[in-house]
Amino acid sequence: MKWLRRLAMSYFLFPLLIVLSILLMVGGGVNGAQSNDTIDQVSTLNVQVENYRATVKEIAAEYGMEEYVDLILAVMQIESGGNGNDPMQASESKFNTRYPHTPGAILDPLYSIECGVQELKECLDLAGVEGPQDLEAIKVALQGYNFGTDYISWIEENNDGVWSLETSDAYAEMMCERLGWTSYGDPHYATKVMGYYTHALIVVGEGDFILPIRDALVTSGYGGRELDTFHYGVDLSAGYGATIYAPIDAKVHTASTECEPNGGYYGSYCPYDQASGAGNYIQLEISYEGHTYYMTLAHMGNVFVSEGQVVKQGQAIGTQGNSGNSTGSHLHIEVHEDTAGSLGSADRIIDPTKLFEELR
């Protein structure tokens, strides 16, 4: 089975990964200089930033920025990691009318988010961004957030409105000469933010269904386990906070966020419904080859989608957690055919490996 080969490979690769990690830290880490503008993977937002998600949603809605919540959070991750009183580092923005226009001067996190959202909205508008998937224009807007909005008109005149590291370097050098400074902004800012922006990643995999977590290990398979118990699903883990993606185009049948993201324990009944013990979970309704499959993704940390929402394959829908009846962080995948069923029941249950080629 492919997952066994992955498990064996992980023991071989672990020492190499340690060496590579050290080299990356010496060379400046994941946020250091990059030679191109492509995004190969998306990093996970830290807990401090994720804690602002509900607040950001509310403020974003006030300014017509509902579609850009993930982008706002990615900006916050780079600006402050969600720490301090000015998490969006928006004190120098023209939208700040309460505090001095000096770095870190804002003393109210909510006001910082309000100013930052308005600043980012202006940048998106000036860059002509057409939606959350308009990645090339978004990079121009992000660089404008860092350099100032004059950059956006400059890049339009000098590179047809297309972001590149070379033009960002050129703009920074020009501003240093003009102002007599030794440095100006961060030419790599756009790619740094995009490294945390979930829409920047198109997830691929083998077969019609892709694994909802990338680079994960199977921690418990489908079938009989010790003490004569039967496991009605497959458990995967890529570490707490790993991004969970829609395995195929689907409709969100149920989404629950009642439980503590990292508050799971053996015997927990949270949430107290038909999915008792599932913790924070999503149940996807999937039409495939003449059948309707109900796939439950359980014990999640954060849930990014809501009931009735249509999701596309590869779309970020949540994060790995440790909620409900769980003794450690993992994602439980359970599939019922032509019935929503109850979590942990044998009612029209099927082995998930029948759908996921990568698990065979």
C-alpha positions as CSV (number, residue, x, y, z in Angstrom):
1,M,0.0,0.0,0.0
2,K,1.2,3.5,-0.8
3,W,0.8,4.8,2.7
4,L,3.1,2.0,4.0
5,R,5.8,3.1,1.5
6,R,5.3,6.7,2.6
7,L,5.8,5.7,6.3
8,A,9.0,3.9,5.5
9,M,10.2,6.8,3.4
10,S,9.5,9.2,6.3
11,Y,12.1,7.4,8.5
12,F,14.7,7.8,5.7
13,L,13.9,11.4,5.0
14,F,13.6,12.7,8.5
15,P,17.4,13.3,9.1
16,L,17.6,14.9,5.7
17,L,14.7,17.2,6.5
18,I,16.5,18.3,9.7
19,V,19.6,19.3,7.7
20,L,17.6,21.1,5.1
21,S,15.7,23.0,7.9
22,I,18.9,24.2,9.4
23,L,20.2,25.3,6.0
24,L,16.9,27.2,5.4
25,M,17.3,29.0,8.8
26,V,20.8,30.0,8.0
27,G,19.8,31.2,4.6
28,G,16.9,33.4,5.9
29,G,14.1,30.9,6.4
30,V,10.9,30.6,4.4
31,N,10.5,34.3,4.4
32,G,13.9,35.0,3.0
33,A,14.8,36.1,-0.6
34,Q,13.1,34.1,-3.3
35,S,14.3,33.9,-6.9
36,N,10.9,33.7,-8.5
37,D,7.2,34.6,-7.9
38,T,5.7,31.1,-7.8
39,I,4.1,29.6,-4.7
40,D,4.8,25.8,-4.3
41,Q,3.0,25.4,-0.9
42,V,1.0,27.2,1.6
43,S,2.1,27.5,5.2
44,T,-0.4,27.3,8.1
45,L,-1.5,30.5,9.9
46,N,-0.5,30.5,13.5
47,V,-3.0,30.3,16.4
48,Q,-2.7,34.0,17.2
49,V,-3.8,34.9,13.7
50,E,-6.5,32.3,13.5
51,N,-8.0,33.6,16.7
52,Y,-8.8,36.8,14.8
53,R,-10.7,35.0,12.1
54,A,-14.2,35.8,13.4
55,T,-13.3,39.4,14.1
56,V,-11.8,39.8,10.6
57,K,-14.9,38.3,9.1
58,E,-17.1,40.9,10.8
59,I,-14.9,43.9,9.9
60,A,-14.3,42.6,6.3
61,A,-18.1,42.4,5.8
62,E,-18.4,46.1,6.8
63,Y,-16.2,47.1,3.9
64,G,-17.3,44.6,1.3
65,M,-14.3,42.4,1.8
66,E,-16.0,39.1,2.7
67,E,-14.2,37.2,-0.1
68,Y,-10.8,38.3,1.2
69,V,-10.8,37.1,4.8
70,D,-8.1,34.6,4.1
71,L,-6.0,37.2,2.4
72,I,-6.4,39.7,5.3
73,L,-5.3,36.9,7.7
74,A,-2.3,36.1,5.5
75,V,-1.3,39.8,5.6
76,M,-1.6,39.8,9.4
77,Q,0.6,36.7,9.6
78,I,3.4,38.5,7.8
79,E,2.9,41.9,9.5
80,S,2.7,40.7,13.1
81,G,1.9,37.0,13.5
82,G,-1.2,38.2,15.2
83,N,0.7,39.7,18.1
84,G,0.7,43.2,19.6
85,N,-1.9,46.1,19.5
86,D,-1.3,46.8,15.8
87,P,-1.7,43.4,14.2
88,M,-2.1,44.8,10.7
89,Q,0.7,47.3,11.2
90,A,-1.7,50.0,9.8
91,S,-0.5,53.0,11.8
92,E,1.1,54.6,8.8
93,S,-2.1,54.2,6.7
94,K,-4.1,57.2,5.7
95,F,-7.1,55.5,7.2
96,N,-5.6,55.9,10.7
97,T,-7.0,59.1,12.0
98,R,-6.7,58.4,15.8
99,Y,-3.0,57.6,16.4
100,P,0.4,59.0,15.2
101,H,1.5,57.8,11.8
102,T,4.6,56.0,13.2
103,P,5.2,52.3,13.2
104,G,3.3,50.4,15.8
105,A,1.5,53.5,17.1
106,I,-2.0,52.0,17.0
107,L,-2.9,50.7,20.5
108,D,-6.3,49.1,19.6
109,P,-6.1,45.7,17.6
110,L,-9.7,46.1,16.3
111,Y,-8.9,49.6,15.0
112,S,-5.7,48.3,13.4
113,I,-7.7,45.6,11.6
114,E,-10.3,48.2,10.5
115,C,-7.6,50.5,9.1
116,G,-5.7,47.6,7.5
117,V,-8.8,46.2,5.8
118,Q,-9.5,49.6,4.3
119,E,-5.9,50.0,3.1
120,L,-5.9,46.5,1.6
121,K,-9.3,47.2,-0.1
122,E,-7.9,50.3,-1.7
123,C,-4.8,48.4,-3.0
124,L,-7.0,45.6,-4.4
125,D,-9.2,48.2,-6.2
126,L,-6.2,50.1,-7.6
127,A,-4.6,46.9,-8.8
128,G,-7.9,45.9,-10.6
129,V,-8.2,42.6,-8.7
130,E,-11.3,40.8,-10.0
131,G,-11.6,38.2,-7.2
132,P,-9.8,36.0,-4.6
133,Q,-8.3,33.8,-7.4
134,D,-6.9,36.7,-9.4
135,L,-3.4,35.9,-8.0
136,E,-1.3,38.0,-10.3
137,A,-3.2,41.2,-9.6
138,I,-3.3,40.3,-5.9
139,K,0.5,40.2,-5.8
140,V,0.5,43.8,-7.1
141,A,-2.0,44.9,-4.5
142,L,0.0,43.2,-1.7
143,Q,3.2,44.9,-2.8
144,G,1.3,48.2,-2.8
145,Y,0.2,47.5,0.8
146,N,3.9,47.3,1.7
147,F,5.4,50.0,-0.5
148,G,2.4,52.3,-0.6
149,T,-0.2,52.8,-3.3
150,D,2.1,54.9,-5.5
151,Y,3.8,51.6,-6.3
152,I,0.7,50.3,-8.1
153,S,0.6,53.1,-10.6
154,W,4.4,52.9,-11.0
155,I,4.2,49.1,-11.9
156,E,1.4,49.8,-14.3
157,E,3.6,52.3,-16.2
158,N,6.8,50.3,-15.9
159,N,5.8,46.6,-16.2
160,D,2.3,46.6,-17.6
161,G,0.9,46.1,-14.0
162,V,2.7,42.7,-13.6
163,W,4.5,42.0,-10.3
164,S,8.0,40.6,-10.4
165,L,10.8,40.4,-7.9
166,E,13.1,42.4,-10.3
167,T,10.6,45.3,-10.5
168,S,10.1,45.3,-6.8
169,D,13.8,45.5,-6.2
170,A,14.0,48.3,-8.8
171,Y,11.2,50.3,-7.1
172,A,12.8,49.9,-3.6
173,E,16.2,51.1,-5.0
174,M,14.6,54.0,-6.6
175,M,12.8,55.1,-3.4
176,C,16.0,54.6,-1.4
177,E,17.8,57.0,-3.7
178,R,14.9,59.5,-3.7
179,L,14.6,59.5,0.1
180,G,18.3,58.9,1.0
181,W,17.4,55.7,2.9
182,T,19.4,52.5,3.0
183,S,16.3,50.3,2.6
184,Y,12.7,50.7,1.6
185,G,9.9,48.2,2.3
186,D,10.3,44.6,1.5
187,P,10.6,43.6,-2.2
188,H,9.6,40.0,-1.3
189,Y,6.5,41.0,0.6
190,A,4.0,39.8,-2.0
191,T,5.4,36.3,-2.2
192,K,5.7,36.1,1.6
193,V,2.0,36.8,2.1
194,M,1.0,34.5,-0.8
195,G,2.8,31.8,1.1
196,Y,0.0,31.9,3.7
197,Y,-2.8,32.6,1.3
198,T,-4.9,29.4,0.8
199,H,-6.1,30.4,-2.7
200,A,-2.5,30.5,-3.9
201,L,-2.3,26.7,-3.9
202,I,-3.9,24.3,-6.4
203,V,-3.8,20.9,-4.7
204,V,-3.3,17.9,-7.0
205,G,-3.3,14.2,-6.3
206,E,-3.9,10.8,-7.9
207,G,-7.3,9.7,-9.0
208,D,-10.7,11.5,-8.9
209,F,-10.4,12.1,-5.1
210,I,-7.4,13.8,-3.6
211,L,-6.4,13.3,0.0
212,P,-7.7,16.1,2.2
213,I,-4.4,16.5,3.9
214,R,-1.1,16.7,2.0
215,D,2.0,14.8,3.1
216,A,0.0,13.0,5.8
217,L,0.7,9.6,7.4
218,V,-2.1,7.0,8.0
219,T,-2.3,6.7,11.8
220,S,-5.2,4.2,11.8
221,G,-6.7,2.2,8.9
222,Y,-10.2,1.0,8.2
223,G,-11.4,-2.2,9.8
224,G,-10.7,-4.2,13.0
225,R,-8.6,-2.9,15.7
226,E,-7.4,-4.1,19.2
227,L,-10.0,-5.0,21.8
228,D,-12.4,-6.3,19.1
229,T,-13.4,-2.8,18.0
230,F,-14.1,-1.8,14.4
231,H,-12.8,1.5,13.0
232,Y,-15.3,2.8,10.5
233,G,-12.9,5.2,8.8
234,V,-9.3,6.1,8.1
235,D,-7.2,8.5,10.3
236,L,-4.6,10.8,8.7
237,S,-2.2,13.2,10.4
238,A,0.1,15.9,9.0
239,G,0.4,17.7,12.4
240,Y,-1.9,20.0,14.3
241,G,-3.0,23.0,12.2
242,A,-2.4,21.3,8.8
243,T,-4.7,22.6,6.1
244,I,-7.6,20.4,5.1
245,Y,-8.7,20.5,1.4
246,A,-11.9,19.4,-0.3
247,P,-11.1,16.0,-1.8
248,I,-13.5,16.6,-4.7
249,D,-16.2,19.0,-5.8
250,A,-19.0,18.7,-3.2
251,K,-21.7,20.4,-1.1
252,V,-21.3,21.0,2.6
253,H,-24.1,18.9,4.1
254,T,-23.2,19.7,7.7
255,A,-20.6,21.8,9.4
256,S,-20.1,22.0,13.1
257,T,-17.8,24.2,15.2
258,E,-19.1,23.7,18.7
259,C,-16.0,22.1,20.2
260,E,-12.6,23.4,21.4
261,P,-10.1,23.0,18.5
262,N,-7.5,21.4,20.7
263,G,-9.7,20.2,23.5
264,G,-10.3,16.6,22.6
265,Y,-10.1,13.7,25.0
266,Y,-11.1,10.0,25.2
267,G,-14.8,9.8,25.9
268,S,-15.8,13.3,24.8
269,Y,-19.3,13.5,23.3
270,C,-18.8,16.9,21.8
271,P,-20.7,17.9,19.7
272,Y,-23.9,16.6,21.3
273,D,-25.7,15.6,18.1
274,Q,-25.9,12.7,15.6
275,A,-22.1,13.1,15.2
276,S,-21.4,12.8,18.9
277,G,-17.7,12.7,19.6
278,A,-16.8,14.0,16.1
279,G,-15.6,17.3,17.5
280,N,-15.5,20.1,14.9
281,Y,-16.4,18.4,11.7
282,I,-17.6,18.7,8.1
283,Q,-19.9,16.3,6.3
284,L,-19.6,16.6,2.5
285,E,-22.3,15.5,0.1
286,I,-20.7,14.1,-3.0
287,S,-22.3,12.9,-6.2
288,Y,-20.1,10.4,-7.9
289,E,-20.7,7.7,-10.5
290,G,-24.4,7.4,-9.8
291,H,-24.2,7.4,-6.1
292,T,-24.3,10.0,-3.3
293,Y,-21.5,9.7,-0.8
294,Y,-21.6,11.4,2.6
295,M,-18.0,12.0,3.7
296,T,-17.4,13.1,7.3
297,L,-14.1,14.8,8.2
298,A,-13.9,14.8,12.0
299,H,-11.8,16.1,14.9
300,M,-10.9,19.3,13.0
301,G,-9.5,22.4,14.5
302,N,-10.9,25.2,12.4
303,V,-13.8,25.0,9.9
304,F,-13.7,27.5,7.0
305,V,-17.0,26.6,5.3
306,S,-20.7,26.5,6.3
307,E,-23.7,24.3,5.7
308,G,-25.0,24.4,2.1
309,Q,-21.8,25.9,0.7
310,V,-20.5,24.4,-2.6
311,V,-16.8,23.7,-2.5
312,K,-14.3,22.9,-5.2
313,Q,-11.7,20.2,-5.2
314,G,-8.5,21.5,-3.6
315,Q,-10.3,24.4,-1.8
316,A,-9.1,24.9,1.8
317,I,-12.0,24.0,4.1
318,G,-10.4,23.8,7.5
319,T,-7.4,22.7,9.6
320,Q,-6.4,19.5,11.4
321,G,-7.3,19.6,15.1
322,N,-7.8,17.5,18.2
323,S,-11.5,18.0,19.1
324,G,-14.2,15.7,20.4
325,N,-13.5,12.1,21.2
326,S,-9.8,12.3,20.2
327,T,-6.6,11.4,22.1
328,G,-4.3,13.2,19.7
329,S,-4.4,15.4,16.6
330,H,-5.6,13.7,13.5
331,L,-8.3,13.8,10.8
332,H,-10.9,11.0,10.8
333,I,-12.4,10.3,7.3
334,E,-15.6,8.3,7.3
335,V,-17.8,7.6,4.2
336,H,-21.4,6.4,4.0
337,E,-23.1,5.5,0.7
338,D,-26.5,7.0,-0.2
339,T,-27.2,7.9,3.4
340,A,-25.8,10.5,5.8
341,G,-25.7,7.9,8.5
342,S,-24.3,8.4,12.0
343,L,-20.7,8.7,12.8
344,G,-19.2,5.4,13.8
345,S,-22.2,3.3,12.5
346,A,-22.1,0.5,10.0
347,D,-25.1,2.0,8.1
348,R,-24.0,1.8,4.4
349,I,-20.4,2.3,5.5
350,I,-17.7,1.9,2.9
351,D,-13.9,1.7,3.1
352,P,-12.5,5.2,2.2
353,T,-9.7,3.5,0.3
354,K,-12.2,2.6,-2.4
355,L,-12.4,6.4,-3.2
356,F,-8.8,7.5,-2.5
357,E,-6.4,5.9,-4.9
358,E,-3.5,7.3,-2.9
359,L,-4.5,5.1,0.1
360,R,-4.5,1.8,-1.7
